[in-house]
């Protein structure tokens, strides 16, 4: 492949903002990848609330992010502060490799996650990142748009349901334990993959969403649906429980007063060779807050001390187990992403048709509306 020269297109913002619907199209100068880096020709990206949250973060959260990840800015050619490019999910083709790169070669189709807090996000025609970034080969059965829709939501759900929530990787074990999973916000981009994942692992899935999305979540594996518009959510959830995992993708405190009952040990048939079932776990990726524009995950422990106290109590065995989690990208999680997307265990769920790259602002407006069912995806090969 010939050397990459000239400029390429990216979309960026330059000031703290709570919306990415007004991004500026900009030209970025091609630079060859350095030692240990690869350059990907981006074919598709998917949008996530964290893109908007990172653009608007300030105060204590800004200080913490800067401390963990370095100053949250990219340097321009003249050393001045440059604009920031949002985006984390990506699928594309390796276009160039730097010296010493052995893991990938030019022409490899890859997909994965590049959650950058320094402004080098995925919504650009070419993305240069370390060869060790959390990428896996794109399965032949997935389009680039489908592949781009999966990494963040799959890794988040795998972390929450399996690594922290305690669902066994063997579906037969979960079925034998009569494991039930309650998913709050089941029709969104993360929730719907959580539905698929929990069902594939042999759990009974109860989904909380609006009634208009009931058929949608059932098509993806939900056994029961609680309509938050017409039903008393806590009482209905109690009647269908108890649960091995409550997986909260929207935030809030509606269920907090009922956690001990909702997460009580699940009754199982008497079996002297199997220990009694343990109490369940509440997993949230958002925390107590409900705003879509403020950061979720671990960082909310700093801004909401009651969450930290709740988690410590659970860890010490003095209350229900409660964790506010961030996704992880370890070897096991990335291997699961590659294998389960290739064999169809999890399937892409895209909100409508992918947006052309030139309509990225409109795509973010759709994400920010809160009405998307599944993932909002952008096609970087057509305008």
C-alpha positions as CSV (number, residue, x, y, z in Angstrom):
1,X,0.0,0.0,0.0
2,X,1.3,3.4,-0.9
3,X,2.4,5.8,1.8
4,X,-0.4,7.9,3.3
5,X,0.0,11.6,2.5
6,X,-1.9,14.8,2.5
7,X,-4.9,15.2,4.9
8,X,-8.0,13.3,5.9
9,X,-11.3,14.2,7.4
10,X,-12.2,14.3,11.1
11,X,-14.9,15.8,13.2
12,X,-14.0,17.7,16.4
13,X,-15.0,20.1,19.2
14,X,-12.7,22.7,20.8
15,X,-14.6,23.7,24.0
16,X,-16.4,21.9,26.8
17,X,-19.8,21.0,25.6
18,X,-22.9,19.0,26.5
19,X,-23.8,18.2,22.9
20,X,-21.9,16.8,19.9
21,X,-24.5,17.6,17.4
22,X,-22.6,20.7,16.2
23,X,-19.2,19.2,15.6
24,X,-16.8,20.9,13.2
25,X,-15.4,19.1,10.1
26,X,-11.7,19.5,10.0
27,X,-8.6,18.3,8.1
28,X,-5.9,16.3,9.8
29,X,-2.4,15.9,8.4
30,X,-1.3,12.3,7.7
31,X,1.7,11.2,9.7
32,X,3.2,7.7,9.4
33,X,2.7,5.5,12.4
34,X,5.5,5.4,14.9
35,X,7.2,2.3,16.3
36,X,4.6,0.1,17.8
37,X,1.7,1.9,16.2
38,X,-0.8,1.1,13.4
39,X,-3.0,3.3,11.3
40,X,-6.5,2.1,10.5
41,X,-8.7,3.2,7.6
42,X,-11.9,3.6,9.5
43,X,-14.9,2.1,7.8
44,X,-17.5,2.5,10.6
45,X,-17.9,3.9,14.1
46,X,-20.6,3.7,16.7
47,X,-21.7,6.4,19.1
48,X,-22.0,6.2,22.8
49,X,-23.2,8.5,25.7
50,X,-19.6,8.5,27.0
51,X,-18.5,10.4,24.0
52,X,-20.8,13.3,25.0
53,X,-19.9,12.9,28.7
54,X,-16.2,13.2,28.0
55,X,-16.9,16.4,26.0
56,X,-18.7,18.0,28.9
57,X,-16.8,16.7,31.9
58,X,-15.5,19.4,34.2
59,X,-14.9,20.1,37.9
60,X,-13.8,17.1,40.1
61,X,-14.4,14.7,37.3
62,X,-12.1,16.6,35.0
63,X,-9.4,16.7,37.6
64,X,-9.7,12.9,38.1
65,X,-9.6,12.1,34.4
66,X,-6.6,14.4,33.9
67,X,-4.8,12.7,36.7
68,X,-5.5,9.2,35.4
69,X,-5.0,9.8,31.7
70,X,-2.9,12.9,31.4
71,X,-4.1,16.3,30.2
72,X,-7.2,15.8,28.2
73,X,-6.0,17.7,25.1
74,X,-4.2,16.9,21.9
75,X,-1.3,19.1,20.8
76,X,-1.4,20.8,17.5
77,X,1.6,21.1,15.1
78,X,2.6,24.4,16.8
79,X,2.3,23.1,20.3
80,X,-1.0,24.9,20.9
81,X,-4.0,23.1,22.2
82,X,-5.8,21.3,19.4
83,X,-9.4,20.2,18.9
84,X,-10.7,16.9,20.3
85,X,-12.1,14.1,18.2
86,X,-14.9,12.0,19.9
87,X,-15.7,8.3,19.5
88,X,-14.6,4.9,20.9
89,X,-16.1,2.1,18.8
90,X,-14.4,1.4,15.5
91,X,-14.2,-1.1,12.7
92,X,-11.8,-0.8,9.7
93,X,-8.8,-2.0,7.8
94,X,-5.1,-1.7,8.8
95,X,-3.7,0.8,6.3
96,X,-0.1,1.2,7.7
97,X,2.1,-0.2,10.4
98,X,5.0,1.3,12.2
99,X,8.4,-0.2,12.8
100,X,8.4,-3.3,14.9
101,X,4.7,-4.1,14.6
102,X,4.1,-7.9,14.5
103,X,0.5,-8.3,15.7
104,X,-1.1,-6.8,12.7
105,X,-0.3,-6.3,9.0
106,X,-1.6,-4.0,6.3
107,X,-5.0,-5.3,5.0
108,X,-6.1,-6.9,8.2
109,X,-9.8,-6.2,9.1
110,X,-10.1,-5.3,12.7
111,X,-12.6,-4.0,15.2
112,X,-12.6,-3.0,18.8
113,X,-12.5,-0.1,21.3
114,X,-10.3,2.9,21.6
115,X,-11.6,4.9,24.5
116,X,-9.3,7.9,24.4
117,X,-9.6,10.7,26.9
118,X,-6.9,12.8,25.2
119,X,-9.0,13.7,22.2
120,X,-7.8,11.1,19.7
121,X,-11.2,9.5,19.2
122,X,-12.4,7.2,16.4
123,X,-14.6,9.6,14.4
124,X,-11.9,10.3,11.8
125,X,-11.2,8.7,8.4
126,X,-7.8,7.3,9.7
127,X,-7.0,6.4,13.3
128,X,-3.5,5.9,14.6
129,X,-3.2,3.9,17.8
130,X,-0.8,1.4,19.5
131,X,-0.8,-2.1,18.1
132,X,-1.6,-3.3,21.6
133,X,-4.9,-1.4,21.6
134,X,-8.0,-3.6,22.4
135,X,-8.7,-4.8,18.9
136,X,-9.6,-8.2,17.5
137,X,-10.0,-9.6,13.9
138,X,-13.3,-8.7,12.4
139,X,-15.4,-11.8,11.7
140,X,-16.3,-12.4,8.1
141,X,-20.0,-12.7,9.0
142,X,-20.2,-9.1,10.2
143,X,-20.2,-6.0,8.2
144,X,-18.0,-3.1,9.4
145,X,-21.2,-1.3,10.6
146,X,-22.3,-4.4,12.6
147,X,-18.8,-4.9,14.0
148,X,-18.5,-1.3,15.1
149,X,-21.8,-1.5,17.0
150,X,-20.5,-4.2,19.4
151,X,-17.3,-3.5,21.3
152,X,-18.3,-1.0,24.0
153,X,-21.7,-2.5,24.7
154,X,-20.5,-6.1,24.7
155,X,-17.5,-5.4,26.9
156,X,-19.6,-3.4,29.3
157,X,-22.2,-6.2,29.5
158,X,-19.7,-9.0,29.8
159,X,-17.9,-7.1,32.6
160,X,-21.2,-6.4,34.4
161,X,-23.0,-9.7,34.0
162,X,-20.1,-12.2,34.1
163,X,-17.0,-10.7,35.7
164,X,-18.7,-8.7,38.4
165,X,-22.3,-10.0,38.4
166,X,-21.3,-13.7,38.7
167,X,-23.2,-15.3,35.9
168,X,-21.3,-18.5,35.0
169,X,-19.8,-18.9,31.6
170,X,-21.6,-22.3,31.3
171,X,-25.3,-21.8,30.4
172,X,-26.1,-25.1,32.0
173,X,-24.9,-23.9,35.4
174,X,-27.0,-20.8,35.3
175,X,-30.1,-22.7,34.1
176,X,-29.6,-25.3,36.9
177,X,-29.4,-22.4,39.4
178,X,-32.7,-20.9,38.1
179,X,-30.7,-17.7,37.5
180,X,-32.7,-14.6,36.7
181,X,-31.4,-11.3,35.4
182,X,-33.3,-8.0,35.6
183,X,-32.1,-5.5,33.0
184,X,-33.0,-1.9,33.6
185,X,-33.1,0.1,30.3
186,X,-33.2,-3.1,28.2
187,X,-34.0,-1.4,24.8
188,X,-30.9,0.8,24.7
189,X,-27.6,0.1,23.1
190,X,-26.1,-1.6,26.1
191,X,-29.2,-3.0,27.6
192,X,-30.2,-4.9,24.5
193,X,-26.8,-6.6,24.3
194,X,-27.2,-7.4,28.0
195,X,-30.5,-9.1,27.1
196,X,-28.8,-11.2,24.4
197,X,-25.8,-12.1,26.6
198,X,-27.8,-13.1,29.7
199,X,-30.2,-15.2,27.6
200,X,-27.3,-16.9,25.8
201,X,-25.8,-17.8,29.2
202,X,-29.0,-19.7,30.2
203,X,-30.6,-17.0,32.5
204,X,-34.2,-16.0,32.6
205,X,-34.3,-12.4,31.5
206,X,-36.8,-9.8,32.8
207,X,-36.5,-6.5,30.9
208,X,-37.6,-3.0,32.0
209,X,-38.4,-0.7,29.2
210,X,-41.4,1.2,27.7
211,X,-44.3,-0.9,26.4
212,X,-43.7,0.2,22.8
213,X,-40.3,-1.6,23.0
214,X,-41.7,-4.8,24.6
215,X,-41.7,-6.8,21.3
216,X,-38.3,-5.5,20.4
217,X,-36.6,-6.8,23.6
218,X,-38.5,-10.1,23.5
219,X,-37.2,-10.6,20.0
220,X,-33.7,-10.4,21.5
221,X,-34.3,-12.9,24.3
222,X,-36.3,-11.2,27.1
223,X,-38.7,-13.6,28.8
224,X,-40.8,-11.0,30.6
225,X,-41.1,-7.2,30.2
226,X,-42.0,-4.6,32.8
227,X,-43.4,-1.5,31.3
228,X,-42.2,1.5,33.3
229,X,-45.0,3.7,31.9
230,X,-47.9,1.6,33.1
231,X,-46.6,-0.7,35.9
232,X,-45.2,-0.2,39.4
233,X,-41.7,-1.2,38.7
234,X,-40.5,-2.2,42.1
235,X,-43.6,-4.3,43.0
236,X,-43.6,-6.1,39.6
237,X,-39.9,-6.7,39.8
238,X,-40.3,-8.2,43.3
239,X,-43.1,-10.5,42.0
240,X,-40.9,-11.9,39.3
241,X,-37.6,-12.2,41.3
242,X,-35.4,-12.8,43.1
243,X,-32.4,-12.2,40.8
244,X,-28.9,-13.4,40.3
245,X,-28.0,-10.0,38.8
246,X,-29.7,-6.7,38.4
247,X,-28.1,-4.9,35.5
248,X,-28.9,-1.2,35.5
249,X,-28.1,0.7,32.3
250,X,-30.0,3.9,33.1
251,X,-29.3,4.9,36.7
252,X,-31.5,6.2,39.5
253,X,-32.5,4.9,42.9
254,X,-35.9,3.5,42.4
255,X,-34.9,0.0,43.3
256,X,-32.5,0.8,46.1
257,X,-35.0,0.4,49.0
258,X,-35.9,-3.1,47.7
259,X,-32.4,-4.6,47.0
260,X,-32.3,-7.1,49.9
261,X,-35.5,-8.7,48.6
262,X,-34.8,-8.4,44.9
263,X,-31.3,-10.0,45.4
264,X,-32.3,-12.7,47.9
265,X,-30.8,-16.2,47.3
266,X,-32.7,-17.9,44.5
267,X,-34.5,-21.0,45.5
268,X,-33.0,-24.1,43.8
269,X,-33.8,-27.8,44.1
270,X,-32.3,-29.6,47.1
271,X,-29.0,-31.1,46.1
272,X,-26.4,-32.3,48.6
273,X,-23.7,-31.9,46.0
274,X,-24.4,-28.3,45.3
275,X,-24.1,-25.5,47.9
276,X,-27.0,-23.2,48.5
277,X,-27.3,-20.3,46.0
278,X,-25.7,-17.0,47.1
279,X,-27.5,-13.7,47.1
280,X,-27.5,-11.7,43.9
281,X,-25.6,-8.6,42.8
282,X,-26.7,-5.2,41.7
283,X,-24.6,-3.9,38.8
284,X,-24.9,-0.4,37.5
285,X,-23.0,1.3,34.7
286,X,-24.5,4.7,35.5
287,X,-24.9,5.1,39.3
288,X,-27.5,7.0,41.1
289,X,-27.6,9.9,38.6
290,X,-29.9,9.8,35.6
291,X,-28.4,12.5,33.5
292,X,-27.1,11.3,30.1
293,X,-24.5,14.0,29.9
294,X,-22.6,13.3,33.1
295,X,-20.0,10.6,33.6
296,X,-21.0,7.2,35.0
297,X,-18.9,4.3,36.2
298,X,-16.3,4.4,39.0
299,X,-16.0,8.2,38.9
300,X,-19.5,8.6,40.3
301,X,-18.3,7.2,43.7
302,X,-16.5,10.5,44.1
303,X,-19.5,12.7,43.4
304,X,-22.1,10.5,45.2
305,X,-20.6,9.2,48.5
306,X,-23.7,7.2,49.3
307,X,-22.9,4.9,46.4
308,X,-19.5,4.3,47.8
309,X,-20.9,3.5,51.2
310,X,-23.5,1.2,49.6
311,X,-20.7,-0.7,47.8
312,X,-18.5,-1.0,50.8
313,X,-21.4,-2.4,52.9
314,X,-22.1,-5.0,50.2
315,X,-18.4,-5.9,50.0
316,X,-18.2,-6.4,53.8
317,X,-21.3,-8.5,53.8
318,X,-23.4,-5.9,55.7
319,X,-25.8,-5.4,52.8
320,X,-26.7,-6.3,49.3
321,X,-23.8,-6.6,46.9
322,X,-23.6,-3.4,44.8
323,X,-21.0,-2.3,42.2
324,X,-20.8,0.6,39.8
325,X,-18.6,-0.7,37.1
326,X,-16.5,0.4,34.1
327,X,-15.9,-2.0,31.2
328,X,-12.6,-3.9,31.1
329,X,-10.6,-5.0,28.1
330,X,-8.6,-7.9,29.3
331,X,-7.6,-11.0,27.3
332,X,-10.7,-13.0,28.4
333,X,-13.1,-10.2,27.5
334,X,-11.6,-9.5,24.1
335,X,-11.5,-13.2,23.3
336,X,-15.2,-13.5,24.2
337,X,-16.0,-10.4,21.9
338,X,-14.2,-12.1,19.0
339,X,-15.7,-15.6,19.5
340,X,-19.3,-14.6,20.4
341,X,-19.6,-12.1,17.6
342,X,-18.2,-14.7,15.1
343,X,-20.6,-17.5,16.2
344,X,-23.7,-15.3,16.5
345,X,-24.1,-15.6,20.2
346,X,-24.4,-11.8,20.2
347,X,-25.8,-9.9,17.2
348,X,-25.5,-6.3,16.2
349,X,-28.5,-4.1,17.0
350,X,-28.4,-0.9,14.9
351,X,-30.8,2.0,15.2
352,X,-32.2,2.4,11.7
353,X,-29.6,2.7,8.9
354,X,-26.0,3.8,9.5
355,X,-25.5,7.6,9.0
356,X,-23.1,8.8,6.4
357,X,-19.9,10.3,7.9
358,X,-21.0,13.8,6.7
359,X,-24.1,13.5,8.9
360,X,-22.2,12.8,12.1
361,X,-23.8,15.7,13.9
362,X,-27.2,14.4,13.1
363,X,-26.1,11.0,14.3
364,X,-25.1,12.5,17.7
365,X,-28.4,14.3,17.8
366,X,-30.2,11.0,17.5
367,X,-28.0,9.5,20.3
368,X,-28.6,12.4,22.5
369,X,-32.4,12.2,22.0
370,X,-32.5,9.1,24.1
371,X,-34.9,7.4,21.6
372,X,-32.4,5.2,19.8
373,X,-33.1,1.4,19.9
374,X,-29.8,-0.2,19.7
375,X,-26.6,1.5,18.5
376,X,-26.3,4.6,16.4
377,X,-23.7,3.8,13.7
378,X,-21.8,5.9,11.2
379,X,-20.5,4.7,7.9
380,X,-17.1,6.3,7.0
381,X,-17.0,4.9,3.5
382,X,-19.9,6.9,2.0
383,X,-20.9,10.6,2.4
